Amino acid sequence: MEKFGKDGPFLDPVVRCDKCHRLILTNYLREHGSCKHCGNRRITNIMGFTLFEYLKMRFIWKVAPEFLSIFNTKKEKKVPCEKVL
């Protein structure tokens, strides 16, 4: 049974429950059809996550680093070069 988002099937490895806002592995969702924490069936793609959620996805669930790098919003500050006299 394939679960679909608003625009089609979920392709991300991790999604978020609309009710309890917890992260769910997409593989779990495909097998069971609902959130394992609250039983909700409304799911959305994740837009961001906390440091704790990042560590859980990266080291416990072993989510691909390429997926996690999509959320890297750290912008480098451009510092003007000054001439040293």
Buried (B, 14 or more C-beta within 10 A) or exposed (E): EEBEBEEEEBEEBBBBBEBEEEBBBBEBBEEEEBBBEEEBEEBEBBEEBEEEBBEBBBEEEEBEEEBBEEEEEEEEEEEEEEEEE
